[in-house]
Amino acid sequence: MNNEEFFIKLEEQIQSGNPFVAYRNPGSKNELTKALLQDSAETYKTDDFTENGFVFAPFENTKNAILIPSENAEIITTEYSAESSEEVEKENQEFPPAYTNSKARIKHEELVENGIEAIKKGELKKVVLSRKEDVQTQLKAMEIFKNLLKKYKTAFVYFWFHPQTGIWLGATPETLLNVEREKFKTMALAGTQAFEGTSSVNWEEKEIEEQQIVTDSILENLENKVSGSIHKSEPYTSKAGNLLHLQTDITGMLDPEKSSLKSLIFALHPTPAVCGLPKKKAQQFILEHEAYNREFYSGFLGELNMKKEVKRNNNRRNQENQAYGSILKQTSLFVNLRCMKLEAGKARLFIGGGITKDSSPADEWQETVNKSHTIKSVLVK
Ligand SMILES: C=C(O[C@H]1C=CC=C(C(=O)O)[C@@H]1O)C(=O)O
């Protein structure tokens, strides 16, 4: 489908009031943007994660994971080009410094102080604390979505609507879980610094430790769920919009006898990149202290057991590939970061950061300001 037809279909779906999602996977071949347009206003939920479709799950109470089932949706695709990286870089550098709202700053710094105190008392090892920020915007959701598609080629970019949740949009750099056949991939992403023209940067002890905590915890949680060994890369610097993070890629083979897709998802969610350690205590701390509802921020979203057509390999020597059928199931879930909820004329942004014993409240505030640019920069024409 060409771009024009694709966006007309999407507009028609918006008018109908029925649920839909439009999205592009990171680094997608031919920049393929897909949409699932549900054929009724019905609410479908998934509890056992065996269905196929697109799932949208909140941070807590994941029983409310909403599904757009493939079988109840029209699936359309288009190729929509991102801007060249030089253009994007230029825009990022030109983006004006964020205004500082001192009330919000004081509140966030107090929250971080409380987190550091709980860590120093030994109640927690790490906790991820966040805030919301409301920003006025004249842009329509579709324009914001196109801006996200143009700017963030390496992120998972999405535009979700459901009568139960309202409109959400985002560009997240974090994979929660990718499963194709028995092979799975996940990542430990943590540590942040502003991108200032180069990705060759040094990381301080604090960030290295913060990210190592995430890697260790993911490996520990996956231990009994996989067959054979788990492979991890060395931590490396990855770029997400105007930010740099430390990332470790983790891969392995699933053992269907030992674990279902659901148990794997919940072994990971919520990861210490959005919640903390120990998991239950950190979650409790967040719910008690953040004083607002994260809703779907730091939840997860993406393709669930979606059928993917695989082209047959005509190379005769590759007998093994020829033996496989041409359809396989793919799950590609992302952590819902760098996102917003859009209401009439107003975007609610959600931004957080990992707190460890060495965190500084002022630096953590600044980090949330830097992170908010990912979304703020697509709210203007
Ligand atoms: C919680 C967020 O980011 C996470 C992902 C990468 C780096 C993070 C950090 O450095 O704190 C956070 O753990 C957010 O963007 O709201």
The ligand as an SDF file (V2000), in Angstrom:
LIG
                    3D

 16 16  0  0  0  0  0  0  0  0999 V2000
   13.0570    4.6810   32.7860 C   0  0  0  0  0  0  0  0  0  0  0  0
   13.5240    5.1970   31.6590 C   0  0  0  0  0  0  0  0  0  0  0  0
   14.6820    4.7670   31.0570 O   0  0  0  0  0  0  0  0  0  0  0  0
   15.3200    3.5550   31.4430 C   0  0  0  0  0  0  0  0  0  0  0  0
   16.0040    3.0120   30.2470 C   0  0  0  0  0  0  0  0  0  0  0  0
   17.2970    3.3760   29.9410 C   0  0  0  0  0  0  0  0  0  0  0  0
   18.0700    4.0930   30.8450 C   0  0  0  0  0  0  0  0  0  0  0  0
   17.5980    4.3620   32.0980 C   0  0  0  0  0  0  0  0  0  0  0  0
   18.4290    5.1330   33.0740 C   0  0  0  0  0  0  0  0  0  0  0  0
   19.5740    5.4880   32.7440 O   0  0  0  0  0  0  0  0  0  0  0  0
   17.9730    5.4120   34.1660 O   0  0  0  0  0  0  0  0  0  0  0  0
   16.2910    3.8500   32.5740 C   0  0  0  0  0  0  0  0  0  0  0  0
   16.5410    2.6860   33.3010 O   0  0  0  0  0  0  0  0  0  0  0  0
   12.8000    6.2600   30.9560 C   0  0  0  0  0  0  0  0  0  0  0  0
   13.2250    6.6520   29.8660 O   0  0  0  0  0  0  0  0  0  0  0  0
   11.7330    6.7320   31.4650 O   0  0  0  0  0  0  0  0  0  0  0  0
  1  2  2  0
  2  3  1  0
  2 14  1  0
  3  4  1  0
  4  5  1  0
  4 12  1  0
  5  6  2  0
  6  7  1  0
  7  8  2  0
  8  9  1  0
  8 12  1  0
  9 10  2  0
  9 11  1  0
 12 13  1  0
 14 15  2  0
 14 16  1  0
M  END
$$$$
